[in-house]
Amino acid sequence: MNKFTLDTNCIIDLEQNRPDATHLRKLTEKWKNGRIELAVVAVSASENQQGGTANRSFSAFEEKLKRAGLVGVHHLLPLAKWDVFYWDHALWSSAEMEKLEFEIRHILFPGVQLQPPEDVEQNSTWRNQLCDVLVAWSHAFHKWDYLVTRDSNFHTHKDELRQLGVKDVVYPKDAVGLCSP
């Protein structure tokens, strides 16, 4: 059975009924009918919200999943990174896990610093970049098949990411065609 990981943009697209929501709803139906496995990455809870800050509690993310029609999807756990994870929703790291995160970060955002910046505006950008890295890391680490995203940065680097365990990066419209009937 194929395993699909939805990035943060997919959750937002479903919640706000953006154009890709049509394809994502078809994918969600296949999951609800038991034809595929579907996951989100718990670090998506840490992405900046419209006000530019992150949610204070994981339950706000669970409400977002409910509004998006994703109650019950798998939650892939990311590495525990200071200022972007929630207790009980992340993994303590090993040297090997950190190495994979470093390699993915170097591909997606070369030069991004490890520690959160003090400046709020810079911290917002840093947080979103690190969340993207941890989405790719979680997808690769947990060995899921398809990372579903419209984010061009993932698509631009999909060949490099494949070498690190991100099997394939697909757009929402293409993900539906990868499901068995």
N, C-alpha and C positions, 0 to 999 in steps of 0.2 A: 504494500500500500504506500503510495507516495505521501511524503511529508512536506508541508508547505509552512514556511515561517513568514508572517506578515510583519513588515516594518512599521514604524510609528505612523508614517504617512498614510498607510492603508487603514489604520484605525481611525484617523482623522477623516479620511475620505468617506468611510462608512458612516461615521457619526454626523458629518455635515452634509451628507448626500452629494458629494462632489462627483464629477464625471466618471471616475474609475469605480465608484460605488456599485454600478450596475454589474461589472465584472466580478467585483469582490463579493457581491451577494450571491452570484452563481457559485463561486468557490465555497462560500459559507454553506450553501444548500448541499453541496457535495459532501462537505464535512458532516453536516447534520444527518445526512442519509448514510453515513458510514463508509463512504467511498474513498475518502482521504483522511489524513491526520492534519490538523491545523494548530499552529502555535503563534503566540506573540512572545516577545522577550520582555521579561519583568523590568528591564531598564527603561522601557518605553514610558513607565510611570514617572521617570525622572526628567523627561523632556520638558523644555520650557513651555508654559501655557501661553495663552494670548497676552497676558499681562507681563510676560517676560521672566516670570519666576516659575520654579518647579512646585509641584503639589507637595503639601506638607505630610500627607499620609497616603499609604498605598490604597486605602479604601476609595479615594477619589479616582484612582486609575480603574479600580474594579467597577465603579459607576460608569466611567467612560466606556469600558468594554460592554457593559449592559446596554448602554444607549446605542452602541455600534452593532448589537446583536451577536456578541462574541462570548456570552456567558458559557463557561465550561471549556474554553480552549486551553490547550497546554500552555503553561508558563515556563519558557526556557530561562534558566537562571544564568545571569552574567557573572563576571568576576566582581567581587566586592571592591569598589573604588570609592574612596572618600569623597563625599559631597554629591554622589550620584546613585547611591544604592539605598535600599530599605532593608532593615534587619529582617532576617528569615526569607529574603527574596534575592539572595546572592550566594556565590560560592567563595570560600576562602581559597586563595591561590597557591599554586606551586610555581617553581621556577619555569617549568615547561608551559604552564598556562600563561604566565607573564610574557614568555617569549613569543607565543602566538599573538597575544594582544599587541605587543610591540611591533611585530611584523605587519599586522593588519593596520595599525595606526600609521605606520610609516608609508603604507600604500595609499590609504585614504586621505590622510592629513599629515604629510611630512612636516616636521618641525613643530608640531603642536606640543606644548609643554605638558609635563606630567601632573603638576600641581595646579589646583584651581587658582586663577588670577584673583587678586584683591578687588580690582575694578569690576563693578557689577555688569557693565556692558560687555567687557571682555569675558567675564565669567559665563555669561549667557551663551556666547559663541562657543567657548570652550566646552561647556556642558553638552550642547547639541552635537558637537564633533565627537566627543567621547562617547555619547550615547550611540551614535552611528557605528563607531568602532566596536562597541560592545554588542550591538545587534549582530554584526557580521561575526564577531568572535563566538557568540552564543550559538549561532546557526552552525558554524563549523565545529565547535567543540562537542555539541550534542548530536552531530552527524545527521542533520536534516537535509532533505533533497533540494528544495527550491526556496530561494530567498525572494519573496515577492515585494517589489518596490518600484516606484516611478522615479526615484532619486537617481539622477544622471551620474553622480559620482560613483555609485555602486556599479552601474552599467559600464562606465568608462574603464573601470579597473577589474571587470569580472574575470578576465583571463589570469591576472595576477592573483586575485582572490581564490580562484579555483585551485591554484597550486598550494594554497594554505588550508584547503578543506571546505571552502564555500563551493559546493558542487555546481550550482548554477544560480544565476541572477536573472529573474524574469519580470516582465511588466505584468500588471494585473490581467490585462486582456489576453496575454499569452498563457498565463497560469491555468486558466479554465480549460484550454485545449490540451493540457498535459494530464488531465484527469481521465480515468477510465469512465465509460458511459454509465 
